[in-house]
Amino acid sequence: MPVAALLGMLPGCGGAIIVVTQFVHGRVGFAALVAVLISTMGDASFLLLAREPQTALLVLVVSLAAGVLFGYLIQYLHGEDFLRPDSSPDEHQVTVSCSLNQGVVPTSLSWVWRLLLLPGLILGVLAAFQIEPDSLFGAWSSYHPATWLGFCGAVVSLLVWFSQPANYSWAVAHADMEHNPHRLVDMVASETSFVTAWVIAGFLCFELLVYFTGFDMQSLFSNLGYLMILLAVVVGFIPGCGPQIIMTTLYLQGIVPLSAQLANAIGNDGDALFPALALAPKASLYATIYSAVPALLVGYAAFGLGY
């Protein structure tokens, strides 16, 4: 149980998809599936780690604890063989055909992305520690070189994201990488670009909404009161990481409280829900419903404590 929850706690969806695949093969039980779906925060964890690393650590640790404890509870209630698949599906059904070329990045974009990776990473870490990156460039700081570097990285990430097929799937790309390990950098570029695109979309929609309407979203969510936690869990039911990134964006903007972020982080399943729904739909639906219980408990407990 702790191993499944630890894999789910890893930033991104890779660890969770590994456990989902093992469940489909019948190698782990339903309790491990519930534990990993509770502990995973999906790609939204990257955004929270970059902006508020201490909060991210708190959310990940709470999700891990909830996953382990509730996983053991499910194991006690249902035993080892509850909803366990009778036989392993066809291997190509689990890994999906690698001919789809998912996660492949055009060579020119791949090299530009790699060139921007190291300086972008260094400047991003400095920014996370509240150090102004532009100030490091001395006389050139007035031209905002770090800002322009970030702009170039965002444009390249958007181009990488647009280069992916419409039916892009993290699960397919991960399975393909297992057969083609040299594709690791391309897969990292694809996933980073996916997160970047959703973050840009979330911030842009929010700013445009406020600019054109004067809409006070913070007041709206504040007026929801205790229903805000329920809304955060309902958003977590949506498969994929996009809606969860938007929820994390709302938290970072100060629009929703930490309690809603905790509820969403525990209740969402990220991209791991897609292969689970495709290969074990009944088990995945049960696991998703079960994951809402600790999400509501933790969310409302934090809300009651004023967070």
N, C-alpha and C positions, 0 to 999 in steps of 0.2 A: 504493500500500500504506500509506504513512504517513497519508494522508488518511482511509482507512477505519479504521485503528487509532485515530486521533485522534477520529473521530466516536464510536467505541465507548467511548473513555475518558471521554467526557462523562457526568456524573452522570445517572442514569436510563436509560431504554431508547430514547429518541427517536433518537439518532444511529445506534444499531445497527439500528433498524427502517428507517431511511432507506437504509442500505447493503443490507439484505435486500431491500427493494423494488427497488432498482437492479439487484441480481443477478437477481431474478425477471424483470425487463424485459430482461435480457441486456446491460446497460450496463457491468457490472463482472464480473470473473471469479471463479472459485471461491476463489482465493487471498485475494481481498479479503473474501469471506464468512468464511473461516476467521480472518483477521486481526481482523475486527470482533467476532466471537464470543469470541475469546480476550481481547481488550482490554476488553470491556464487563463491568462489575460489576453492572449493573442498578440497581434502586432501593435496594439495600443500601448503595450508595456514599453516599447521603444520610445514613444513620444513622452511618456511620463518619466522615464529614466533620463531622457535628455534635458527635460525642463525642471523637474523636481526629483532628483535622485533619492533624497531621504523619504519623500512620500511614496515613491515607487517601491522602495525597500519595505516600507510598512505594509503597503497593499499586497505585495507579493508574499510576505511572511504570513499575513493574516489569511490569504487565499490558500497557502500551503497548509496551515494548521487546520483550516476548515475542510480542505480536501482529505487530509489524513483522518481526522476524527469522523467525518461523515462517511468516508469510505469504509472504515471499520464498522460503523453502525449498519450500513447497507449489507456488509458481509454477514453480520450477526443476524439480521432480519431475513435475508434471502439465501444465505449459503453461497457456495462456490459456483454452482452450476446454473444459477438463475439466468435465463435468456442467453446462455452460452451457445454459440453457433454449433450445430451438429457436426459439420465438417468444414474444412477450410475451402473457401472459394477458389476458383481457378486463379492461378498466379497472375495471369495477365489482367484478371478482373480487379485484383487488389492494387497492383502496381500501375495498371493502365498502360496502354500502348505508348511506347516512347517515340513513336513516329509523329506525335503531335507537335514536337519541338517546343514544348512549353518551357519558358524560362530562357530560351535562346535570345541573346542580345546581339544586334548587328555589330560587326567587328569594329567599325569606326566609333560607334557610341560606347562600346565596351572599353576601348582604350582611353577615350576622353574621361569616362567615369572613373577609371583606375587612376588616371593622373590627378584628378581632383580629390580622390579619396583621402590620401594622407594629409595634405594641408587642410582639407575640410574637417577631418577628424580632430586634428590638433586645435584648430580655431574653435570648433564646436565644444570641445572639452573645456577650453578656457572660458568660453561664454557661459557654460553650465556652472562654472565656479565664480560667476559674476565678475570676470575680467574682460574689459572692453578690448576685443581683438584688434580693432583699427588702431588703437593707441600704440601697438607694438611696431608700427611701420614708420615711426618718427615723422619726418617732414611729409611723407606720403599719406599720413593719416587723414588729411583734409579731403583726400580723394575717396575715402572709404573703401580701400581695397578688399577688406574682409567681407564687407557687404556685397560688393560686386562678385567676389568669389562665390559667396552663398547663392547669389542670383544665378550665376552660371551653372552651379550644381543643381539648383532647382529646375532650370530649363532642361538640362541634360536628363535629369530624373523623369521629367514629364515626357520627353522624347522616348526614353526607354520604356516607360509605361505604355505609351501609345503604340509602341512597336510590338507589344504582346497581343496574342489572339484574344478575341472577345470572350472566349470561354476559358480564360486562364485559370488554372487551379494550382494552389500550393501543393496539394497532394500529388498531382501528376508530375509537377516539376521536381518534387522531392524524390519520387520513385525513379524518375529519369536520371537524377543525379547519382543514385545508388548504382546505376548501370554505367554512368559516365562521370566519374569523379572530377574530371577536369572542368566540368560545367559548374563547379561550386561558386566561382566568382560571378558568373552570369546569373546564377540563382539569387545570390546575395544582392546583386544590382537590381534584379527584378523586384525582389521583396522590398528593398529600401525605396525604390521608386514608387511602388504601390503605396507605402505608408506616406511618402512625401506628397503624392497626388491627393490623397484623402485629407491630409492635414491642410494643404493649400485650399482645397475645396471647402473644408469646414470653416476655416478662418475667413475666406472670401465671402461665403454665403452669409456668415454672421455680420461681417462689416458692411456688406451691401444692404442687408436687411435693416440694420440700425441707421445707415446713412439715408436711405430713401424713405423710411417710414418713421424714424424716431422711436421705433419699437423698443421697449425696455424689457428684454428677455429675462434679466435678473429678477425684476419684479414679478414676472409671470411665474417663474419657478419658485420664488419665495412664497407666492400666494398658494402654491400647490400644497405646501405644508408636508404632512406625512405621506401624501400621495406621490410625492417626488421619488421616494424610495421604490414604490411599486412601478412607477414609470421607468426607472433605471433598470429594474429587473426585466420588464417587458422588452425594452430595447435590447437587453442581453440575449433574449430568445431569438433575435434575428440572426440567421447564419452569416458568417463572414466577419471580417474585422473592420470594414468601413464604418458602420454605424457606431461601433465601440470606440473608434478613433474620434468620431465626432463627439461622443459623450465625454471622453477624456479632454477634448478641446474645450468643451463647456466648463469642465472643472477647472482647467488651467486659466480660463478667462474669469473665474470667480463667479460663474453663473449658477453652478450647482455645488453643493457642499461635499466634503470628503465622504460623508455617509453614503451619498448617492454613487460616488465613484467606487467605493468599496462594494456596494450592492451590485453594480454593473460588472465589476471585475470578477466577482465570484459567480455571478449568474451567466456570464457570456461564455461561449465555447469556441469563439474564433473560427478559423478555417477548418479546424478539426471536425466540425460538425458535418461538413460536406461529405467526406468519405464515409463517416458513420451513418449518415442518412441513406447513402447510396448502397452500402453493403450490409448494414444491420439496422434498418429503419425503426423497428419496434424497440430495440434496446436503446437506440439513440434518443428516441422520444421519451422513454422512461427516464433515462439519465438526465436529459434536459430538464424535465419536470422536477426530478429529485434535486438538481442543482439549485433550483429556485428557493428551496427551503433554507439552506444556510445563508443564501444571499439576502433573503428577507430578514432572517434573524440577526445577522451581523449588521445589515444596513439600518434596521430600526433600533438596534442597541446603540450604534454610533450616533444615530439621529437623537435618541433620547439623552445621550450624554452631551449633546450640543455640538457635535462635529458635522 
